[in-house]
Amino acid sequence: MFIGIPVRSTSWHECCKEPGLTVTCSSPEDMKTAFRSHSSFSPSWPFHAIGMACGLLCAGGAMAQAAVPAATTVTAGATDADLPADPPAAGSPKVQRIDAVSINGKRTGSVLPDRPTGSVDGLNAAVVDTPRSVFQIGEQQLQREPLRNADDLVRYAPGITRNGGQNVSIAPLIRGQSSELFQDGQRTYNVRHPFNTNAFEGVDVVAGPPSQVFGPSSRSGGYANYLAKKPDFSTQRTTLGGSYGSWNTGRLTLDTTGPLSDTLAYRVSLTPQRADDYYDGVRNNYNAIYGALAWKPTRAVRVDWNVAYDDYDDFNVIHGWNRATQQLADSGQYWAGRATPIIAQTVGGATRYYSPVYASGAYNSAVTGWVERTPNAANQYIAGPLLSGAALPSFLTSGANPGTVRGWVYDPGTPGNGLTSLSRSNFSRPEDKNTARRATSQLRVVAELSPEWSIANSTLFQDSKDTGDSVGSFFSQFSDHLLDNRLELRGHHRFSLGGVGVEVQSNTGGTYRRESYTTLAANNNFFTSPYDLTAPLSLKTPATIFGLPAPAGSGSWIGTPGVPQPTAFGYLNLPRMYPVGDGLYAEPGGSASVGGATYTSTGGWTNRSVFTQINTLIDGRFGVNVGLGATHVRAHIENPLAVTAAQVASAGYGGWLPAAQVNVLWKPTEQSTVYATVDRSYALNTGGFADVLTWGANNQLNPLAFRSLSNLREVGAKADLIPGRVFASLAYYKAERDLSPAPDGSIARLRIHGAEASLRAQLSSQWSAGVNASALRARYDYTSFGSGGFFSPWGFVPDNATVFGDGNVLNKRAAPGAIKAPGIPETSLSGFVEYQLGDGWGTQVSGWWTSSWFTSITQTVKVPSEHALDWTVYYRQPRWEVGVTVRNLTNERNYSAGLTGTTNEFLVPSPSRSAQVNFAYHF
């Protein structure tokens, strides 16, 4: 016997938006699970009537009696008087077998997590039954709420840290760590581009590492599983929607879907976006195209195929303010003017350090003299008297023994240097431009072999190309080709053992994943704080700061690679870069210790994985879930830019990556779960700017990168406190993760422990609310200030002696060892409350608050606690809707770190108050 309940959609996760939903229940237990998982129908639904109809059909076995046709329709909002009359007595000629009861009605929107999730182990389960922290975002939220980047997901889930994402983040920072991106359970290429949800109808945010079914991941803070838009078999519908707001930001989306036949349905979604930004000179333009087909040749087989092409033709990676000080964070006061280089020259085995003296702090001021600098006991470089005659360094007039810039200082005594107010939005070079193109296709086939067994195959292909022409950052060209195929055998069995009911779900299979790439990059910036943001930003280039000849195009300053170049400071050795087409340049790849760029390489890796997941529930109350996996990885890397024979390099490495996860759970009631989770897994840890292999010591792959360990221990509880009204979750966790290899080959470990709680309330069809809270402590168990690169071990100190931008070459500051992780507030709160009037009007207020945080491991700048409020007013009718959102309602002066990790030196001002109009027309 089965019960079919159509409620406006073809699957449970679509029930919030359209008709046609059917739930098939083969037992009373199925019926209870279905209504527990999807208990957020409109409060006007007569649940006692539904329960009566379902009870008649399930409790009695194969037969039920009713004086109604074979399919009875109960309208949403019906009263007892609307129900059929009492059934005739047994034996009446009107008695008939009922094969299905259809209950048709319109469901109101809900903020409760009522969509079954397969985002943890591929096995669909209600969120309340899933022993992990899972938070859901629906299609209406993606369409209606003004999401600008991944930071805006903070209102939906605890543990998400705002970090700005350099204006191009699509993966949230979860539990203080970078996260992965998945599409319907398959990991995608995770590289920066503007936030774009054209292809998606929902998101599951999962805290912690992916399960063994989904395979190893180099980011274990969590992941966002984006759910691709599915075709609708029940009805033809189209939505034309979009938004327009402050700073000339506009987006338009056409989304249409419907049946082509009884067995074939389609969906097409198109989104062009043309958007300037709060940040001057920054654009976020793209065109996104998505198409999908669904085919059901039989009742037991479904095939879903989709393809997407996204062209991000003009966007910018922002950095924010340099020269971060406490004065800058507190009051926006910036140390303006010219920075002074410290130039090293070695003569006869002795190295001396020299600096120019400027006429003023203007970017093009004349050099009026030179001084020699001598380190004191604290490795501050003290300026001596003006030099003359033979005491002047020879690199001023000859390239035979050129100088090398080793660091910088800032002299507040230089005329024109000093504190000034700085624009919160004007710090990006307008000529900088990034592009990205992404072609993605996914094919999913699911076939039911029997009532207990099904087989699923998923194939994801992705082709990506990214370029960055950003003088204030990097020249970069990335290309990536990804193929991922996973075969799953899924089982679902119920049986009795000694009179005790046992339910076993399993998922066993294998995955083949192949990723190949080429990355050509050049650190043409090679410093941060030397730039003066009060000077013309178009001149924010090394050509200008060094006074190089022909400071025209992006790479015009580079000159002949390896040849000393004449500058305003004499003849200097500058990093070797070579033209690689399209006006871009790159550094030869290789280990940093031999003068190579760890981020330039070509290569790839292949993963072959086997996995099994077995979830056992005893007596409907006690459960044990076990996941096991093993992945064999084989990788190779080459230098694609070998200018000399000595630069030719290649290497290979491989090994096994084991993984295991165990969950135990107890269900005190059907609507609650208490659980404990332990996960231990190894992964290949990628790095650089594009999730690729990086060079280790001696032009080899770093073996430690192939044993990147992740540990998670988590206990939690979740419950439908008031079924259909209030859902709550609570978790406490400890996590450890080996980070990506640093340029010097070292790998730090991040340790985090914290607690998070979430509450969702659908109090009525009019009132809804949510609140999230998290507290975490994040520390690196060991970190160093490195030796090389351009990080400033003491931060920016305006004293004409403390060196910055030297990569610790001159400072020689001792490693801090264990230290608090920067950029991560220890405490955060977020939430929203919404009220819908009965005539279509409604309003929502949302907000967030975070405690203070340090900008970097130097702990010289602390951003105080921050908060912001957003306010939305809307009017919605069945055919059309419009809403206005005011973001940062009280115009708070907030910040984000911009970069994650240990070496961030930027402070990014958050956007000021803004307004955005959202609209949609349904037909």
Secondary structure as GFF3:
##gff-version 3
##sequence-region A 1 923
A	DSSP	beta_strand	3	4	.	.	.	ID=ss1
A	DSSP	three_ten_helix	12	14	.	.	.	ID=ss2
A	DSSP	beta_strand	24	25	.	.	.	ID=ss3
A	DSSP	alpha_helix	28	37	.	.	.	ID=ss4
A	DSSP	alpha_helix	47	58	.	.	.	ID=ss5
A	DSSP	three_ten_helix	80	82	.	.	.	ID=ss6
A	DSSP	three_ten_helix	127	129	.	.	.	ID=ss7
A	DSSP	beta_strand	134	137	.	.	.	ID=ss8
A	DSSP	alpha_helix	139	144	.	.	.	ID=ss9
A	DSSP	three_ten_helix	150	155	.	.	.	ID=ss10
A	DSSP	beta_strand	160	161	.	.	.	ID=ss11
A	DSSP	three_ten_helix	165	167	.	.	.	ID=ss12
A	DSSP	beta_strand	173	174	.	.	.	ID=ss13
A	DSSP	beta_strand	180	183	.	.	.	ID=ss14
A	DSSP	beta_strand	186	187	.	.	.	ID=ss15
A	DSSP	beta_strand	200	207	.	.	.	ID=ss16
A	DSSP	beta_strand	222	228	.	.	.	ID=ss17
A	DSSP	beta_strand	237	245	.	.	.	ID=ss18
A	DSSP	three_ten_helix	246	248	.	.	.	ID=ss19
A	DSSP	beta_strand	249	259	.	.	.	ID=ss20
A	DSSP	beta_strand	264	275	.	.	.	ID=ss21
A	DSSP	beta_strand	284	298	.	.	.	ID=ss22
A	DSSP	beta_strand	301	315	.	.	.	ID=ss23
A	DSSP	alpha_helix	326	331	.	.	.	ID=ss24
A	DSSP	beta_strand	333	336	.	.	.	ID=ss25
A	DSSP	beta_strand	340	347	.	.	.	ID=ss26
A	DSSP	beta_strand	350	358	.	.	.	ID=ss27
A	DSSP	beta_strand	367	375	.	.	.	ID=ss28
A	DSSP	beta_strand	381	386	.	.	.	ID=ss29
A	DSSP	three_ten_helix	389	391	.	.	.	ID=ss30
A	DSSP	three_ten_helix	394	396	.	.	.	ID=ss31
A	DSSP	beta_strand	403	409	.	.	.	ID=ss32
A	DSSP	beta_strand	418	421	.	.	.	ID=ss33
A	DSSP	beta_strand	433	448	.	.	.	ID=ss34
A	DSSP	beta_strand	453	469	.	.	.	ID=ss35
A	DSSP	beta_strand	475	497	.	.	.	ID=ss36
A	DSSP	beta_strand	500	522	.	.	.	ID=ss37
A	DSSP	three_ten_helix	537	539	.	.	.	ID=ss38
A	DSSP	alpha_helix	542	546	.	.	.	ID=ss39
A	DSSP	beta_strand	565	567	.	.	.	ID=ss40
A	DSSP	beta_strand	570	573	.	.	.	ID=ss41
A	DSSP	beta_strand	578	581	.	.	.	ID=ss42
A	DSSP	beta_strand	584	586	.	.	.	ID=ss43
A	DSSP	three_ten_helix	592	594	.	.	.	ID=ss44
A	DSSP	beta_strand	601	618	.	.	.	ID=ss45
A	DSSP	beta_strand	622	638	.	.	.	ID=ss46
A	DSSP	three_ten_helix	645	647	.	.	.	ID=ss47
A	DSSP	beta_strand	650	666	.	.	.	ID=ss48
A	DSSP	beta_strand	672	683	.	.	.	ID=ss49
A	DSSP	three_ten_helix	697	699	.	.	.	ID=ss50
A	DSSP	three_ten_helix	703	707	.	.	.	ID=ss51
A	DSSP	beta_strand	708	722	.	.	.	ID=ss52
A	DSSP	beta_strand	726	738	.	.	.	ID=ss53
A	DSSP	beta_strand	749	762	.	.	.	ID=ss54
A	DSSP	beta_strand	767	780	.	.	.	ID=ss55
A	DSSP	beta_strand	819	820	.	.	.	ID=ss56
A	DSSP	beta_strand	827	836	.	.	.	ID=ss57
A	DSSP	beta_strand	841	850	.	.	.	ID=ss58
A	DSSP	beta_strand	853	854	.	.	.	ID=ss59
A	DSSP	beta_strand	862	863	.	.	.	ID=ss60
A	DSSP	beta_strand	866	876	.	.	.	ID=ss61
A	DSSP	beta_strand	880	887	.	.	.	ID=ss62
A	DSSP	beta_strand	895	896	.	.	.	ID=ss63
A	DSSP	beta_strand	908	909	.	.	.	ID=ss64
A	DSSP	beta_strand	914	922	.	.	.	ID=ss65
###
